Amino acid sequence: MTTTAPPGSQRRTEPPTAPADGRRAVLRRIRSGNGFVFVLPFLLVFALFMVWPIVQGLWMSFTDSSLALRDTSFVGLDNYTEAFGDPDVWSSLGNTVFFTAISSVPLVLVALAMALLVHSGLAGQWAWRLAFFAPYLLPVTVVTLIWTWLYQPELGLGNQFLDTLGVEPVGWLSDESVAMWSIAALTVWWTVGFNFLLYLAALQSLPTTFDEAAALDGAGAWRRLWSITLPQLRRTTGLVAMLQILASLKVFDQIYILTKGGPNGSTRPVLEYVYDVGFTGYRLGYASAVSYLFFALIIVVSLVQFRLFRRED
């Protein structure tokens, strides 16, 4: 005997989920597009003032573009070939590397010493922090004006101090063997506050467990500093060193205001040479080629530093 189900019992009505799923998909697409709408103004400004000048400058480096001529022609790699054989390019590059070497090392070591001094619990910490960081807030024109008076040959504080010691006055900005060192001293005083802030933040975030355990075991302050604190600051030191080297390679403002590359080009960095060639010599195409060669050098230095730090980690 067979049983038959009541009519319509095998027919089940499914809820209309397809339209609902479609609406949810549309809403998800709308929500995901909201982020792009908010980012679009920045992308437009970035493309207009960063991407387009980079592309335009790269194209200009392959031409004989000049401020004195209206017509521009394609010259291929002639500008780059000339740059490799230009002794002024190599001398300005040597000045840049020399400045980077003599300024980056003290900017790392002095900043570390300042941060350790403040972190040690020295009395009046707010005053020390203000004194160490305040010069970094000054504009370059104010800094160079202050140090121009300090380096003044007759009335400057530097030569007056040497006079009290019975030492002959020094041409701080007029002697070829001293000028770059004088600019490096200015740069250290001016910018060391930023590195000091990075080191101080790193010191304040270090766990105190290891230091306290070493103190209980009888380790002295110098031993704890050398074996516990400094190894924990390795990442911060790598970051500070990388940022400082890149910043020193791009030096321009203080040198241009103080010496304009003198005396006899002994302090002229690459960026000032690019400025002189492009806006004084009107050779925009050649200046663009030199600037892109220098940009490639900075990229190589950055990649080498990144690889070294990653290998240490």
Disulfide bonds with the S-S distance in Angstrom:
none
